[in-house]
Amino acid sequence: MPILKLKPACKDYLWGGSRLREEYNISSDLHPLAEAWVLSCHPDGPSVVENGPDAGLTLPQYIEKHGRGALGRNCARFEDFPILAKFIDAKNDLSIQVHPDNAYALEHEGQYGKTEMWYVLEAEPGAFLYYGFKRPIAKEEYKERIASNTLTEVLNAAPLKKGDVFFIPAGTLHAICKGIVIAEIQQNSNVTYRVCDYGRTGADGKPRQLHVAQALEVTQRVPPRPQDFGGHLAACRYFVADAVQGGAEGMCDDSSFTSLLITGGEGVLSCGGEELAVRKGDSLFLPAGSGDWKLTGSASALLCRVPAAQN
C-alpha cells in the first residue's frame, strides 16, 4: 500500500473553533475542535490508517508491523518517529508559551524538546501572532513583566497573511493569536511551558497551570533571527517542508517517507500504480521507497520529508 490515508487524533482545547470540521473536512465530535494531529506517532494522540489492508492500525502499529524501513534511512538516527504534524484552528488566542530544547526536556520531562514551523492557511483581517521579543531583555525584566502582566509590551507582534511561514526554534517565546488557521510541523514532542494564559480557566473551572519557573530557564530572550532555508519553506535536522500545487511530482526513495497534507482544493495522488482521490484536510503518508508520486487537480499541499544528517 504505497499511499496511506491517515485519520487524525483531535483535541478540544478551549481556544479552538469549528473551521477544521467545516472547512478542512476533519471528522470529529469534539466541540471546540482546536487541533487535528494529522501525522502523529505521539502516545498523546497517534494517527490511524484509514485505508487498505492496514486500516485501523495506528501509525506506530503500522511501523511496528512493517519495520522502521518504512520511515527511511534518514530516520535511523532518531530513537522515535521524528516529527508531528497538525492543523490548528485558533478561534481565540493561545497562551503565550515556549518549548524547551532537547537537553532540558530530556532531563526534566523525559521526552524531547520542540522546534517547529507554522504555515499560515487562513488569517482574518488584522490577525497577528507573537514571535520572539522586540529587543533583547534581561532575565529579571522578563520575570517582572510576567508578574505585572506587561509581557506583551516587549513581544514582537507579527502581522500575517495566508502563506506566511514562521520557523520557531526551541526556546522562542510565541503565541498563535485569534483568527488564524495554520499547519504546524514540529518535533515529536508535547512539552509546552505556558507563560501567560490571560487568566483563563480550564474545563474544571480552575486557572490553567503556568510554568513560569521553567520558562525563565529555557527562553531565548532575543528578537527572531533571519533564517535561510535554501529555497524550502523551512528546514532543520528533523524535517524539510515545501508547498506544492496540483501538477507537482516527486520521488519517495528509501531515504525518507513523504508526508503530504492537503491544504486546499482537491485532486488525485498517484504513487506505485495506485490512485487516491484527495481533498482539503487529508493527510497522506508514503512509506520510504514508494517510488514516483504525482499530485493532480486543484489540490495544494504541504510536503514534508526527513533530511539526511547534517555534518
Phi, psi and chi 1 to 4 in degrees:
 res  aa     phi    psi   chi1   chi2   chi3   chi4
   1 MET       -   89.4  173.1   62.2   66.9      -
   2 PRO   -64.7  -31.2  -20.0   32.3      -      -
   3 ILE  -110.9  114.6  -53.7  175.0      -      -
   4 LEU  -104.7  129.5  -59.7 -177.0      -      -
   5 LYS   -97.4  129.4 -177.5  178.3  179.6 -178.4
   6 LEU  -108.3  135.3  -59.8  179.0      -      -
   7 LYS   -91.8  130.9  180.0  179.6 -179.9 -179.9
   8 PRO   -80.5  156.2   30.5  -36.1      -      -
   9 ALA   -84.3  135.5      -      -      -      -
  10 CYS  -114.9  152.7  -65.5      -      -      -
  11 LYS  -130.7  141.4  -54.3  -65.8 -179.0  179.9
  12 ASP  -110.8   43.3   60.7   -9.8      -      -
  13 TYR   -56.4  149.1  -54.5  133.6      -      -
  14 LEU   -64.4  -19.9   56.9   84.0      -      -
  15 TRP   -87.5   -2.0   42.1  -99.2      -      -
  16 GLY   -76.8  173.9      -      -      -      -
  17 GLY  -129.8 -138.7      -      -      -      -
  18 SER  -131.5    2.9   58.2      -      -      -
  19 ARG   -70.1  -29.9  -61.7  179.6   72.4  171.7
  20 LEU   -64.2  -37.1  -61.9 -174.6      -      -
  21 ARG   -74.0  -47.3  179.4 -175.7  -59.5  103.5
  22 GLU   -78.9  -32.7  -63.9  169.8   -4.8      -
  23 GLU  -114.0  -22.1  -58.8  175.3   26.0      -
  24 TYR  -113.3    9.9  -74.5   78.0      -      -
  25 ASN    59.3   29.9  -55.9  -61.1      -      -
  26 ILE   -84.5  120.0  -58.1  -62.8      -      -
  27 SER   -87.2  115.9  177.5      -      -      -
  28 SER  -161.4  145.3  173.2      -      -      -
  29 ASP   -89.6    1.3  -65.6  -30.6      -      -
  30 LEU   -75.0  139.9  -63.8  179.6      -      -
  31 HIS  -137.0  118.8  -63.7  -85.6      -      -
  32 PRO   -72.8  166.1   29.6  -35.6      -      -
  33 LEU  -109.1  100.3  178.4   52.3      -      -
  34 ALA   -90.9  -45.7      -      -      -      -
  35 GLU  -136.3  144.9  -64.6 -174.5   -5.3      -
  36 ALA  -121.7  114.8      -      -      -      -
  37 TRP   -85.0   90.5  -67.2   16.6      -      -
  38 VAL   -84.1  -16.4  -71.6      -      -      -
  39 LEU  -141.3   99.0  175.8   66.0      -      -
  40 SER  -147.8  132.2  172.4      -      -      -
  41 CYS  -113.2   10.6  -76.7      -      -      -
  42 HIS   -73.8  138.1 -161.6  -78.3      -      -
  43 PRO   -61.9  -20.5   17.2  -30.0      -      -
  44 ASP   -76.5   -4.8  -69.9  -13.9      -      -
  45 GLY   171.1   74.8      -      -      -      -
  46 PRO   -75.3  146.5   27.1  -33.8      -      -
  47 SER   -72.5  160.5  -54.5      -      -      -
  48 VAL  -126.3  136.2  175.9      -      -      -
  49 VAL   -68.8  128.9  178.3      -      -      -
  50 GLU   -97.7  -23.4  -81.1 -161.9   85.7      -
  51 ASN  -127.5  164.3   62.5  -31.4      -      -
  52 GLY    76.3 -171.8      -      -      -      -
  53 PRO   -65.8  -18.0   22.4  -32.9      -      -
  54 ASP  -100.3   12.8  -65.7  -51.3      -      -
  55 ALA   -55.8  134.5      -      -      -      -
  56 GLY    99.4  -18.6      -      -      -      -
  57 LEU   -77.2  141.8  -65.4 -177.9      -      -
  58 THR   -69.7  161.4   64.4      -      -      -
  59 LEU   -60.2  -40.6 -172.4   53.8      -      -
  60 PRO   -60.6  -38.2  -25.9   35.3      -      -
  61 GLN   -66.2  -38.5  -70.8  170.0  -22.1      -
  62 TYR   -60.6  -45.5  172.6   88.1      -      -
  63 ILE   -65.3  -39.8  -65.2  166.0      -      -
  64 GLU   -62.3  -39.2 -177.9  177.6    3.9      -
  65 LYS   -69.6  -42.6  176.2 -180.0  176.6 -179.9
  66 HIS   -99.5   -8.5  -66.7  -84.5      -      -
  67 GLY    90.6  157.9      -      -      -      -
  68 ARG   -69.7   -8.4  -74.6 -177.3   59.7   89.1
  69 GLY   -61.0  -24.5      -      -      -      -
  70 ALA   -65.3  -19.2      -      -      -      -
  71 LEU   -89.6  -22.9  -56.2 -176.1      -      -
  72 GLY    98.5  158.3      -      -      -      -
  73 ARG   -67.2  -24.6   62.9  176.7 -177.5  -86.4
  74 ASN   -68.4  -17.9  -67.6  -10.2      -      -
  75 CYS   -89.1   -6.9  -68.7      -      -      -
  76 ALA   -63.2  -24.7      -      -      -      -
  77 ARG   -79.2   -9.5   67.0 -177.6 -173.3  -87.0
  78 PHE  -101.0  136.1  -61.9  109.2      -      -
  79 GLU   -67.0  -39.1 -178.9  180.0   -3.8      -
  80 ASP  -118.0  170.5  -60.1  -42.8      -      -
  81 PHE   -53.2  128.5 -169.5   75.8      -      -
  82 PRO   -79.3  -21.7   24.9  -32.7      -      -
  83 ILE  -131.3  167.2   65.1  173.1      -      -
  84 LEU  -141.6  130.9 -164.0  163.0      -      -
  85 ALA  -118.3  141.7      -      -      -      -
  86 LYS  -138.4  153.1  -54.7  173.4  179.6  177.6
  87 PHE  -102.1  135.0  -72.3  130.6      -      -
  88 ILE  -128.2  127.1  -61.0  176.3      -      -
  89 ASP  -112.8  108.1  173.4   18.3      -      -
  90 ALA   -99.2   90.2      -      -      -      -
  91 LYS   -70.6  -33.4 -178.4  178.5 -180.0 -180.0
  92 ASN  -126.8  171.7  -64.4  -63.5      -      -
  93 ASP   -65.1  137.7  -63.8  -21.4      -      -
  94 LEU   -81.0  165.3  -83.7   68.5      -      -
  95 SER   -64.0  154.7   60.7      -      -      -
  96 ILE   -77.4  125.4  -61.6  170.9      -      -
  97 GLN  -148.0  172.1   57.5 -169.9 -119.0      -
  98 VAL  -150.6  151.0   66.5      -      -      -
  99 HIS  -115.3  140.6  -51.4  -61.8      -      -
 100 PRO   -77.4  166.4   30.3  -35.9      -      -
 101 ASP   -83.1  177.6   62.6   15.1      -      -
 102 ASN   -60.7  -44.3  -72.5  -19.6      -      -
 103 ALA   -60.8  -47.5      -      -      -      -
 104 TYR   -67.8  -44.0 -171.2   94.9      -      -
 105 ALA   -65.7  -40.3      -      -      -      -
 106 LEU   -66.5  -37.7  -74.0  169.2      -      -
 107 GLU   -71.4  -39.6  178.7  179.6   -5.5      -
 108 HIS  -104.9  -21.2  -63.0  -83.9      -      -
 109 GLU  -122.2  -12.6  -54.2  -67.9  -13.4      -
 110 GLY    73.6   16.5      -      -      -      -
 111 GLN  -146.6  175.3   60.0  177.5  -59.2      -
 112 TYR   -76.9  163.9  -72.5   93.3      -      -
 113 GLY   -77.8 -165.2      -      -      -      -
 114 LYS  -144.0  113.4 -172.2 -166.9  -64.6 -172.2
 115 THR  -103.7  142.0  -73.7      -      -      -
 116 GLU  -148.1  170.8   60.2 -168.6  -12.2      -
 117 MET  -136.3  150.5   66.0  155.2  -75.9      -
 118 TRP  -118.9  134.6  -64.3  -25.5      -      -
 119 TYR  -117.8  113.2 -179.0   48.0      -      -
 120 VAL   -76.1  120.1  178.8      -      -      -
 121 LEU   -96.8  -36.7  -57.9  177.4      -      -
 122 GLU  -143.5  142.9  -42.2  -75.7  -11.2      -
 123 ALA  -148.4  118.8      -      -      -      -
 124 GLU   -68.5  156.3  -64.3  177.9   -0.9      -
 125 PRO   -53.8  132.6  -26.8   35.1      -      -
 126 GLY    83.1    1.0      -      -      -      -
 127 ALA   -66.7  148.4      -      -      -      -
 128 PHE  -152.1  172.0   69.0   95.6      -      -
 129 LEU  -142.2  160.9   51.0   78.0      -      -
 130 TYR   -92.9  132.1  -69.6  118.8      -      -
 131 TYR  -146.0   91.0  179.2   48.2      -      -
 132 GLY    73.2 -165.5      -      -      -      -
 133 PHE  -106.9  157.8  -68.8   85.0      -      -
 134 LYS   -69.3  -32.5  -66.3  177.7 -178.6  177.6
 135 ARG  -151.1  160.7   56.4  173.5  173.2   80.5
 136 PRO   -62.3  138.6  -21.0   32.7      -      -
 137 ILE  -131.1  152.9   68.4  167.8      -      -
 138 ALA   -75.8  157.8      -      -      -      -
 139 LYS   -60.6  -37.9 -172.8  173.2 -177.0  178.7
 140 GLU   -66.7  -40.5 -171.3   58.4   33.8      -
 141 GLU   -64.4  -40.8 -179.2 -176.6   -3.0      -
 142 TYR   -56.0  -48.7 -177.6   28.5      -      -
 143 LYS   -62.3  -43.7 -177.5  177.5 -179.1  179.9
 144 GLU   -65.7  -38.9  -70.0  173.2   -4.3      -
 145 ARG   -71.2  -32.4  -73.8 -171.1  173.8  -84.9
 146 ILE   -62.6  -46.5  -66.3  171.6      -      -
 147 ALA   -65.9  -33.6      -      -      -      -
 148 SER   -95.8    4.6   62.7      -      -      -
 149 ASN    58.2   37.1  -67.9  -44.9      -      -
 150 THR  -116.9   16.8   61.0      -      -      -
 151 LEU   -60.5  -38.7 -178.4   60.4      -      -
 152 THR   -62.9  -19.4   57.5      -      -      -
 153 GLU   -65.1  -23.2  -65.7  177.9    6.3      -
 154 VAL  -112.9    5.7  -67.2      -      -      -
 155 LEU   -87.2  150.8  -63.1 -174.1      -      -
 156 ASN   -81.8  105.9  174.1   43.6      -      -
 157 ALA   -89.9  107.6      -      -      -      -
 158 ALA   -98.3  114.8      -      -      -      -
 159 PRO   -66.4  154.1   24.3  -31.7      -      -
 160 LEU  -147.5  166.7   46.9   79.1      -      -
 161 LYS  -145.4  166.2   62.7 -175.8 -176.2  -57.3
 162 LYS   -54.8  133.6 -177.1  174.7 -178.1  176.6
 163 GLY    96.4  -10.5      -      -      -      -
 164 ASP   -68.6  151.8  -76.6  -12.9      -      -
 165 VAL  -128.4  136.3  178.3      -      -      -
 166 PHE  -128.0  126.5  -65.2   83.8      -      -
 167 PHE  -102.6  127.1 -177.6   73.0      -      -
 168 ILE  -123.9   89.4  -54.4  151.3      -      -
 169 PRO   -62.4  152.6  -17.7   30.5      -      -
 170 ALA   -50.5  137.7      -      -      -      -
 171 GLY    96.6   -5.6      -      -      -      -
 172 THR   -87.5  120.5  -55.7      -      -      -
 173 LEU   -69.4  137.4 -161.6   68.2      -      -
 174 HIS  -160.2  165.2   60.5  -86.8      -      -
 175 ALA  -160.9  129.2      -      -      -      -
 176 ILE   -78.5  129.3  -57.5  169.6      -      -
 177 CYS  -105.4  174.2  -61.7      -      -      -
 178 LYS   -65.7  152.9   64.1 -178.5  180.0 -179.8
 179 GLY    84.0   23.3      -      -      -      -
 180 ILE  -128.7  138.5  -55.2  170.1      -      -
 181 VAL  -118.6  130.9  178.1      -      -      -
 182 ILE  -133.0  158.6   68.8  168.1      -      -
 183 ALA  -103.7  132.1      -      -      -      -
 184 GLU  -119.0  130.8  176.3  177.4  -70.2      -
 185 ILE  -113.6  128.0  -51.4  -65.6      -      -
 186 GLN  -145.6  166.8   58.0  160.3   89.4      -
 187 GLN   -59.2  154.8  -82.1 -176.7  -98.5      -
 188 ASN   -77.5   81.5 -175.8   13.3      -      -
 189 SER  -151.2  154.7  170.8      -      -      -
 190 ASN  -131.4   37.1 -160.6   24.8      -      -
 191 VAL   -98.4  116.5  178.1      -      -      -
 192 THR  -133.1  132.2  -64.7      -      -      -
 193 TYR  -107.2  113.3  -64.5  145.5      -      -
 194 ARG   -80.2  131.6  -67.2 -167.7 -164.2  102.1
 195 VAL  -102.4  -39.1  178.0      -      -      -
 196 CYS  -147.6  133.2  170.2      -      -      -
 197 ASP  -128.7   21.7 -163.6   41.1      -      -
 198 TYR    59.7   24.4  -42.8  106.9      -      -
 199 GLY    72.9   17.2      -      -      -      -
 200 ARG   -74.7  156.8  -68.2 -177.9  -64.7 -162.9
 201 THR  -109.9  153.0   57.1      -      -      -
 202 GLY   -85.7 -170.9      -      -      -      -
 203 ALA   -62.4  -23.6      -      -      -      -
 204 ASP   -85.6    1.9   58.3    1.7      -      -
 205 GLY    81.9    0.5      -      -      -      -
 206 LYS  -102.2  151.2  -61.5  178.0 -179.2  179.0
 207 PRO   -56.3  138.9  -24.4   34.3      -      -
 208 ARG   -68.9  145.8  -63.5 -152.0  -61.8  169.4
 209 GLN   -64.2  136.2 -176.3  179.9    6.8      -
 210 LEU  -104.5  162.0  -60.0 -178.7      -      -
 211 HIS  -134.2   55.1  -48.7   89.2      -      -
 212 VAL   -64.8  -43.3  173.9      -      -      -
 213 ALA   -59.9  -44.3      -      -      -      -
 214 GLN   -66.0  -42.0  -62.5   94.4  -39.2      -
 215 ALA   -61.6  -37.9      -      -      -      -
 216 LEU   -62.0  -28.9  -70.5  171.4      -      -
 217 GLU   -79.8  -33.2  -67.2  -62.6  -42.0      -
 218 VAL  -107.1  -14.3  -54.3      -      -      -
 219 THR   -73.8  134.1  -58.6      -      -      -
 220 GLN   -86.9  110.4  -58.9  -64.6  -45.0      -
 221 ARG   -90.8   58.6  -56.3  178.0  -53.7  -81.6
 222 VAL  -140.2  164.1  -65.2      -      -      -
 223 PRO   -67.5  160.6  -19.8   32.1      -      -
 224 PRO   -61.3  146.3  -18.2   29.0      -      -
 225 ARG  -100.0  142.4  -62.0  178.9  177.2   89.0
 226 PRO   -59.7  146.0  -20.4   31.7      -      -
 227 GLN  -127.4  142.9  -57.9  -80.5  -13.8      -
 228 ASP  -120.6  114.9 -179.5    3.5      -      -
 229 PHE  -106.8   18.1  -60.2  116.7      -      -
 230 GLY    60.8   36.7      -      -      -      -
 231 GLY    94.4  -10.4      -      -      -      -
 232 HIS   -86.9  160.5  -60.3  -71.5      -      -
 233 LEU   -61.2  -43.9  -71.5 -177.8      -      -
 234 ALA  -160.1  153.8      -      -      -      -
 235 ALA  -156.7  139.7      -      -      -      -
 236 CYS  -157.4 -173.0   61.7      -      -      -
 237 ARG   -69.8  -13.6   69.7 -174.7  -56.2  -94.5
 238 TYR   -97.8  -31.1  -54.5   99.3      -      -
 239 PHE  -157.8  155.7   56.0   80.6      -      -
 240 VAL  -125.4  129.1  174.6      -      -      -
 241 ALA  -123.7  141.2      -      -      -      -
 242 ASP  -141.3  152.7  -65.0  -79.1      -      -
 243 ALA   -97.7  131.5      -      -      -      -
 244 VAL  -130.3  158.6  -61.6      -      -      -
 245 GLN  -121.5  167.3  -56.8  -72.4  -29.6      -
 246 GLY   -52.4  134.3      -      -      -      -
 247 GLY   103.4  -12.6      -      -      -      -
 248 ALA   -71.7  148.6      -      -      -      -
 249 GLU  -147.4  160.0   54.6 -172.3   52.8      -
 250 GLY  -165.8 -173.1      -      -      -      -
 251 MET  -124.7  125.0  162.8   64.7   75.8      -
 252 CYS   -98.7   92.1 -178.4      -      -      -
 253 ASP   -88.5 -168.8   60.0   19.1      -      -
 254 ASP   -84.1    7.5   61.7    2.8      -      -
 255 SER   -81.4  -30.6   65.6      -      -      -
 256 SER  -161.5  151.0  171.8      -      -      -
 257 PHE   -63.4  164.9   65.3   86.1      -      -
 258 THR  -124.2  129.1  -63.2      -      -      -
 259 SER  -111.0  132.6  165.2      -      -      -
 260 LEU  -124.4  119.4  -68.5  108.5      -      -
 261 LEU  -102.2  118.6  -50.9 -178.1      -      -
 262 ILE   -79.5  112.8  -52.5  -59.4      -      -
 263 THR   -98.3   -8.1   55.5      -      -      -
 264 GLY  -172.9  157.3      -      -      -      -
 265 GLY    69.9 -158.9      -      -      -      -
 266 GLU  -152.8  164.3   58.8 -175.2   20.4      -
 267 GLY   176.5 -154.0      -      -      -      -
 268 VAL  -133.0  132.4  173.3      -      -      -
 269 LEU  -103.6  125.1  178.5   62.4      -      -
 270 SER  -114.2  138.4  -55.0      -      -      -
 271 CYS  -166.2  134.9 -175.6      -      -      -
 272 GLY    59.4   33.4      -      -      -      -
 273 GLY    81.1    3.0      -      -      -      -
 274 GLU  -109.9  154.6  -64.2 -173.4    8.3      -
 275 GLU  -130.4  140.5  -66.5 -173.5  -15.1      -
 276 LEU  -137.5  124.9 -175.3   67.2      -      -
 277 ALA   -68.7  135.2      -      -      -      -
 278 VAL  -130.2  156.0  -61.4      -      -      -
 279 ARG  -148.3  170.6   62.8  176.3 -178.2  170.2
 280 LYS   -49.6  128.6 -174.1  176.9 -179.0  178.4
 281 GLY    99.7  -12.6      -      -      -      -
 282 ASP   -73.7  150.2  -76.1  -11.8      -      -
 283 SER  -122.0  120.4  173.0      -      -      -
 284 LEU  -116.5  138.9  -62.8  -45.5      -      -
 285 PHE  -125.7  121.2  179.6   88.4      -      -
 286 LEU  -105.9  113.8  -54.7  179.9      -      -
 287 PRO   -59.9  150.1  -21.8   33.6      -      -
 288 ALA   -53.5  138.9      -      -      -      -
 289 GLY    85.1   11.1      -      -      -      -
 290 SER   -71.5  -22.0  -69.8      -      -      -
 291 GLY    97.2 -158.4      -      -      -      -
 292 ASP   -65.6  141.8  -66.5  -33.3      -      -
 293 TRP  -133.8  158.1   60.7  -95.7      -      -
 294 LYS  -147.7  138.2 -174.5  171.6 -176.2  177.8
 295 LEU  -113.2  124.9 -179.5   65.8      -      -
 296 THR  -120.6  172.9   59.9      -      -      -
 297 GLY    87.5 -158.0      -      -      -      -
 298 SER   -90.3    4.7   64.1      -      -      -
 299 ALA   -66.1  139.6      -      -      -      -
 300 SER  -115.9  153.2   56.3      -      -      -
 301 ALA  -148.5  154.1      -      -      -      -
 302 LEU  -100.8  116.2 -177.8   60.9      -      -
 303 LEU  -102.7  137.0 -177.9  148.8      -      -
 304 CYS  -138.1  136.5 -177.1      -      -      -
 305 ARG  -136.7  166.9  -71.8  171.5   56.5   83.1
 306 VAL   -98.2  125.2  175.2      -      -      -
 307 PRO   -79.2  168.0   31.6  -36.7      -      -
 308 ALA   -67.3  158.0      -      -      -      -
 309 ALA   -59.5  139.1      -      -      -      -
 310 GLN   -85.5  136.6  -60.4  172.5  -10.7      -
 311 ASN   -79.3      -  -65.7  -34.3      -      -
